Amino acid sequence: MHTHQFNTAEQLSAYLGLVPIERQSGSSLLGRTKRSKAGPARIPAVLYMAAIVAAMYNPHIKALFERLLARGIRKLVHLCFGVLKTQKKYKTTYQNA
């Protein structure tokens, strides 16, 4: 079993392949950014299903999910990382300052 230590949510997101990658190929610099394909291939599918279930049962995640649906699920990873890193219960009233 492989274990990885992540100090930031950005490191975890990069490992999971959820960071945006800019398209820079020759003169085609105007392409859309895509999600990185790095990391375990199964993880994005599992995270997607977790996001779907969370959006069904957690009103805060549902609002976040609807707002960020077009932008992907990276924010959900950051929320999960924060809960796991701090070992504190998830708070729906948390406001990012």
C-alpha positions in Angstrom: 0.0 0.0 0.0 1.3 3.4 -0.9 0.9 6.3 1.5 1.4 9.9 0.6 1.9 12.9 2.9 0.3 16.1 1.7 0.9 19.4 3.5 -1.5 21.5 1.4 -4.8 21.0 -0.4 -3.0 22.1 -3.6 -0.6 19.2 -3.3 -3.5 16.8 -2.9 -5.4 18.3 -5.8 -2.3 18.0 -8.0 -1.8 14.3 -7.0 -5.4 13.5 -7.8 -5.1 15.2 -11.2 -7.7 17.8 -10.5 -5.6 20.9 -11.3 -6.2 22.8 -14.6 -3.6 22.4 -17.3 -3.2 25.2 -19.9 -3.0 24.1 -23.5 0.2 25.4 -25.0 1.0 23.7 -28.2 2.9 25.7 -30.8 0.8 28.5 -32.2 -2.4 27.1 -30.6 -2.3 29.1 -27.4 -6.0 29.9 -27.4 -7.3 26.4 -26.4 -9.3 25.7 -23.3 -7.6 24.6 -20.1 -8.3 20.9 -19.2 -8.1 18.8 -16.1 -4.7 17.1 -15.6 -4.7 13.4 -16.2 -2.1 12.8 -13.5 -2.7 10.6 -10.5 -4.8 7.5 -10.1 -7.3 7.1 -12.9 -10.1 5.8 -10.7 -10.0 8.8 -8.2 -11.9 11.4 -10.3 -14.8 9.0 -10.9 -15.0 8.2 -7.2 -14.8 11.9 -6.3 -17.5 12.7 -8.8 -19.8 10.1 -7.2 -19.0 11.5 -3.8 -19.8 15.0 -5.0 -23.2 13.8 -6.4 -24.2 12.2 -3.1 -23.0 15.2 -1.1 -25.0 17.5 -3.3 -28.1 15.4 -2.6 -27.9 15.5 1.2 -25.8 18.6 2.2 -27.4 21.9 1.3 -24.1 23.8 1.5 -22.4 21.3 -0.8 -25.4 21.4 -3.1 -25.2 25.2 -3.5 -21.4 24.9 -4.0 -21.8 22.0 -6.4 -24.3 23.9 -8.5 -22.2 27.1 -8.6 -19.0 25.2 -9.5 -20.4 22.4 -11.6 -18.8 23.8 -14.8 -15.5 24.4 -13.0 -15.0 20.8 -11.7 -14.7 19.2 -8.3 -11.4 20.6 -7.1 -13.1 22.8 -4.4 -14.7 19.7 -2.9 -11.2 18.2 -2.5 -10.1 21.3 -0.7 -13.0 21.1 1.7 -12.4 17.5 2.4 -8.7 18.1 2.8 -9.4 20.8 5.4 -11.6 18.6 7.4 -9.1 15.7 7.4 -6.1 17.9 8.1 -7.7 19.8 11.0 -9.6 16.7 12.3 -12.5 19.1 13.0 -16.2 18.5 12.1 -17.3 20.1 8.8 -19.0 23.5 9.4 -21.6 24.7 7.0 -21.2 28.2 8.4 -17.5 28.4 7.5 -16.7 31.6 5.4 -13.4 31.9 3.6 -11.9 35.2 4.7 
